[in-house]
């Protein structure tokens, strides 16, 4: 066995094994249910729903199609996709989370590794089951390839050997795929032909959403450094990261407008999208401007604004969804 293989096996064994730090004593049912709920990151549920609804609005060609069983199951798949990766991340990062007294660590240690792994397996079965169900209904068997890619990315974001979260600039690939794959799945879950303009629009929305979540990566800068996690922020540096993400958000937003326009022409709800984009661009510019200060001051400043990023990401998803409604209204 090579040194790399041995290291990967040791890291996986540590993650998947209850240690003396864990508390595998069976908690009461109510507490267990609360812990299972926590590791699915309910605070992100509104954003997860939008990640499913937005491509559904863009991909549906009629209101009947939007309200169909296929659309409902596809949106549910998108939510499960995001939660599955969050469950795996909670398990793998429990020591880092414990340093911040996170309720995620409390939930994982309280349940014990075996119960968390069992819950991940159950979620995976639901995840695959939804894909098989929709593949049978639509005849789009490539949905099974998409779900396979989604599961691999979701697991490898937090687990070795890839551990994309600690892959430097490669972390961006993991984040992009994690957010974009469920959107591609939703587009493909309809029985109509896949429109390349919608594929491009959802890919561009992914770039925008990841840019707005940069604050979450920056605020963990010192914690990641302490635990040896090499995020893209640590690889590029905070100043360069904020500058690059600001540019990418601009390019992504313009790409969404262009893709929708090429697909269905202008609709007035695009004006709402542009207004939201400009507000987000000002936010990113303010972060970039503050990045000239000493690194400790930058991280402190970003932490004060860190809650704004997720809300703005939901705003951008929402206005993109509204643009999709405008497209449906024209059909």
C-alpha positions in Angstrom: 0.0 0.0 0.0 1.4 3.4 -1.0 1.9 6.2 1.5 -1.0 8.2 0.0 -3.3 5.2 0.1 -2.4 4.6 3.8 -3.0 8.2 4.6 -6.4 8.3 2.9 -7.4 5.1 4.7 -6.3 6.5 8.1 -8.2 9.7 7.5 -11.3 7.9 6.5 -11.0 5.5 9.5 -10.8 8.4 11.8 -13.9 10.1 10.3 -16.0 6.9 10.3 -15.0 5.7 13.8 -16.4 6.7 17.2 -13.5 7.9 19.4 -13.2 8.7 23.0 -14.3 12.3 22.1 -17.6 11.0 20.8 -20.7 10.3 23.0 -22.4 7.3 21.4 -24.8 6.8 24.3 -28.3 6.6 22.9 -30.0 10.0 23.5 -33.8 10.3 24.0 -35.9 10.2 20.8 -36.8 13.9 20.9 -33.1 14.8 21.1 -32.1 12.4 18.3 -34.7 13.9 16.0 -33.5 17.4 16.8 -29.9 16.3 16.1 -30.9 14.7 12.8 -32.6 17.9 11.9 -29.5 20.0 12.7 -27.1 18.1 10.5 -29.3 18.8 7.5 -28.6 22.6 8.1 -32.2 23.8 8.3 -31.0 27.4 8.3 -30.0 26.9 4.6 -33.4 25.3 3.6 -34.8 28.4 2.0 -31.7 28.6 -0.2 -31.9 24.9 -1.0 -35.5 25.2 -2.1 -34.6 28.1 -4.4 -31.8 26.0 -5.9 -34.5 23.6 -7.0 -37.3 26.1 -7.9 -35.2 28.4 -10.0 -34.2 25.9 -12.7 -37.8 24.5 -12.6 -39.1 28.0 -13.5 -36.5 28.3 -16.3 -37.0 24.8 -17.6 -40.8 24.4 -17.6 -42.5 25.3 -20.9 -46.0 25.6 -19.3 -47.7 26.1 -16.0 -49.0 22.5 -16.1 -45.4 21.3 -16.5 -44.2 23.5 -13.6 -47.0 22.0 -11.4 -46.3 18.4 -12.5 -45.1 15.5 -10.4 -41.8 15.6 -12.3 -41.2 19.2 -11.2 -42.1 18.5 -7.6 -39.8 15.4 -7.4 -37.0 17.3 -9.1 -37.2 20.1 -6.6 -37.2 17.6 -3.8 -34.1 16.0 -5.3 -32.3 19.3 -5.3 -33.1 19.8 -1.6 -31.9 16.3 -0.7 -28.7 16.8 -2.8 -27.8 19.9 -0.8 -28.7 18.3 2.6 -26.8 15.1 1.8 -23.5 17.0 1.3 -24.2 19.0 4.5 -24.7 15.7 6.5 -21.4 14.4 5.2 -19.7 17.7 5.9 -21.0 17.7 9.5 -19.6 14.3 10.1 -16.2 15.0 8.6 -15.7 18.4 10.1 -17.0 17.6 13.7 -13.7 18.4 15.3 -13.4 21.8 13.6 -17.0 22.6 14.4 -16.4 21.6 18.0 -13.7 24.3 18.3 -16.4 26.9 17.6 -19.0 25.2 19.9 -21.2 24.6 16.9 -24.5 22.8 17.3 -23.4 20.6 14.4 -20.6 19.1 16.4 -23.0 18.7 19.4 -25.4 16.8 17.1 -22.8 14.5 15.6 -21.1 13.7 18.9 -24.6 13.3 20.5 -25.8 10.9 17.9 -22.5 9.0 17.5 -20.9 8.2 14.2 -22.8 5.0 13.4 -26.2 6.8 13.6 -25.0 9.7 11.5 -23.6 7.3 8.9 -26.9 5.4 9.0 -28.8 8.6 8.4 -26.4 9.5 5.4 -27.1 6.0 3.9 -30.9 6.6 4.3 -30.7 10.0 2.6 -28.6 8.5 -0.2 -31.3 5.9 -0.8 -33.9 8.6 -1.1 -31.5 10.5 -3.3 -31.0 7.6 -5.7 -34.7 6.6 -5.5 -35.8 10.0 -6.7 -33.4 9.8 -9.7 -34.6 6.3 -10.7 -38.2 7.4 -10.4 -37.7 10.4 -12.7 -35.5 8.5 -15.1 -38.3 5.9 -15.5 -41.0 8.6 -16.0 -39.1 10.7 -18.5 -36.9 8.1 -20.2 -33.9 10.3 -19.5 -31.5 7.7 -18.2 -28.7 10.2 -18.2 -30.3 11.4 -14.9 -28.6 8.4 -13.3 -25.2 9.8 -14.5 -26.1 13.2 -13.0 -27.0 11.7 -9.7 -23.8 9.6 -9.6 -21.8 12.8 -10.2 -23.7 14.6 -7.6 -23.2 12.0 -4.9 -19.4 11.7 -5.7 -19.0 15.5 -5.5 -21.1 15.8 -2.3 -19.0 13.1 -0.6 -15.6 14.1 -1.9 -16.1 17.8 -0.9 -15.5 16.7 2.7 -13.9 13.2 2.5 -10.6 11.9 1.3 -9.0 11.2 -1.1 -10.1 14.3 -3.0 -11.3 16.4 0.0 -12.2 19.3 -2.3 -12.8 21.6 0.6 -9.0 21.6 1.2 -8.0 21.5 -2.5 -7.1 25.2 -2.8 -8.5 26.6 -6.0 -9.9 23.2 -6.6 -12.4 23.9 -3.9 -14.2 26.2 -6.3 -14.7 23.3 -8.6 -16.3 21.3 -5.8 -18.6 24.2 -4.8 -19.6 24.9 -8.4 -20.5 21.3 -9.1 -22.3 20.9 -5.7 -24.6 23.8 -6.5 -24.9 23.3 -10.3 -25.5 19.5 -10.5 -29.0 19.6 -8.8 -30.0 22.5 -11.1 -29.0 20.5 -14.2 -30.9 17.5 -12.8 -34.1 19.7 -12.4 -33.8 20.9 -16.0 -33.3 17.4 -17.3 -36.3 16.0 -15.2 -38.8 17.6 -17.6 -39.9 15.7 -20.6 -39.1 18.5 -23.0 -35.8 18.9 -24.7 -32.9 20.5 -22.7 -32.3 24.1 -23.7 -28.6 25.0 -23.8 -29.5 28.6 -22.8 -31.0 27.3 -19.5 -28.0 25.1 -18.9 -25.8 28.2 -19.3 -28.1 30.4 -17.1 -28.0 27.9 -14.2 -24.2 27.5 -14.5 -24.0 31.3 -14.4 -26.3 31.5 -11.4 -24.0 29.0 -9.6 -21.1 31.3 -10.1 -23.1 34.2 -8.6 -24.2 32.2 -5.6 -20.7 30.9 -4.8 -19.4 34.4 -5.1 -21.9 35.7 -2.5 -21.0 32.9 -0.1 -17.3 34.0 -0.2 -17.9 35.7 3.2 -18.5 32.3 4.8 -15.1 31.1 3.5 -13.3 34.3 4.6 -14.7 34.4 8.1 -13.3 30.8 8.7 -9.8 31.9 7.5 -8.0 31.4 10.8 -10.0 28.3 11.8 -9.1 26.7 8.5 -5.5 27.7 9.0 -5.5 26.1 12.4 -6.8 22.8 11.2 -4.8 22.7 8.0 -7.7 23.2 5.6 -6.5 24.9 2.4 -9.5 26.6 1.0 -9.4 28.7 -2.1 -9.4 31.8 0.1 -6.2 30.6 1.7 -4.7 29.6 -1.7 -5.4 32.9 -3.4 -5.4 35.3 -0.4 -8.4 37.3 0.8 -7.8 40.4 -1.3 -7.4 38.5 -4.6 -10.3 36.2 -3.7 -12.7 39.1 -3.2 -11.6 40.8 -6.4 -11.9 37.6 -8.5 -15.3 36.7 -7.0 -16.6 40.3 -7.6 -15.6 40.0 -11.3 -17.1 36.5 -11.6 -20.4 37.7 -10.1 -20.6 40.5 -12.7 -19.8 38.1 -15.5 -22.3 35.5 -14.2 -25.1 38.0 -13.8 -24.6 39.4 -17.3 -24.6 35.8 -18.6 -27.9 35.0 -17.0 -29.5 38.1 -18.6 -28.0 37.2 -22.0 -29.0 33.5 -21.8 -32.7 34.3 -20.9 -32.8 36.9 -23.6 -31.5 34.6 -26.3 -34.0 31.9 -25.1 -37.2 33.9 -24.8 -36.5 37.6 -25.4 -36.9 40.5 -23.0 -39.4 40.5 -20.1 -39.9 43.3 -17.6 -38.9 41.1 -14.6 -35.3 41.3 -15.9 -35.3 44.8 -14.5 -35.8 43.4 -11.0 -32.9 41.0 -11.6 -30.6 43.8 -12.8 -31.5 45.9 -9.7 -30.7 43.0 -7.4 -27.5 42.3 -9.2 -26.3 45.9 -8.8 -27.1 45.8 -5.1 -25.0 42.6 -4.8 -22.2 44.1 -6.8 -22.0 47.1 -4.4 -21.8 44.6 -1.5 -19.0 42.8 -3.2 -17.2 46.0 -4.0 -17.4 47.1 -0.3 -15.8 43.8 0.7 -13.1 44.2 -1.9 -12.4 47.7 -0.7 -12.1 46.6 2.9 -9.5 43.9 1.9 -6.7 46.5 1.9 -6.6 46.5 5.7 -4.5 44.1 7.8 -5.7 40.5 7.5 -7.1 40.4 11.1 -9.1 43.5 10.5 -10.4 42.2 7.2 -11.6 38.9 8.7 -13.3 40.8 11.6 -15.0 43.2 9.1 -16.2 40.3 6.9 -17.6 38.4 9.9 -19.8 41.4 10.7 -21.2 41.2 7.1 -21.2 37.4 6.8 -24.9 37.0 7.3 -25.6 39.4 4.4 -24.1 37.1 1.7 -26.5 34.1 2.2 -29.5 36.5 2.1 -28.2 38.1 -1.1 -27.7 34.7 -2.6 -31.4 33.9 -1.9 -32.3 37.3 -3.4 -30.4 36.5 -6.6 -32.0 33.0 -6.8 -35.4 34.6 -6.2 -35.1 37.3 -8.9 -33.8 34.6 -11.3 -36.9 32.6 -10.5 -39.1 35.6 -11.1 -37.4 36.0 -14.5 -38.4 32.4 -15.2 -42.0 33.3 -14.3 -41.8 36.1 -16.8 -40.7 33.6 -19.4 -43.6 31.3 -18.6 -46.1 34.2 -18.7 -44.9 34.9 -22.3 -45.6 31.3 -23.4 
